[in-house]
Amino acid sequence: MVLLDANVLIYYLDETSDNHVLTIDLLQELIDDDEQLVTSHHIIEEVLYIFSRVDPSIDLTRIVEKISKLPNLILAEPSPSIDFAMRYAQLSEKLEAGVNDALILQLVLDAGITKIFTFDKKLQKDALTLNIEQIT
């Protein structure tokens, strides 16, 4: 299973991005290898927020529809228990990571996701600390 970070989804959607072609190529390799692609409502919310900040008139439904076209994409969500928040707060402190990154990493750990695809260098570094494989 490979978690797709928000920046990957943004580069996938934004054909003007410098990382668009690389993102498409790497996603295609994952799809060809029958990797289970994973994201979360939290990550999709981040994508929608960023696109809506750039263009307030953007069709957010269309963005979600495009994301939904990724083959083998499922959503992993945290436990509904407050314990999840406690774990990512502790992870944030332990790694000296931002809360959002810690939330994503805790979700990866809890869901048994073994790989992460992100262009965020700090998140990559923190994932490596936790022995989470990188897609590059």
Order of alpha helices (4+ residues) and beta strands (2+ residues): beta-alpha-alpha-beta-alpha-alpha-beta-alpha-alpha-beta-alpha-beta
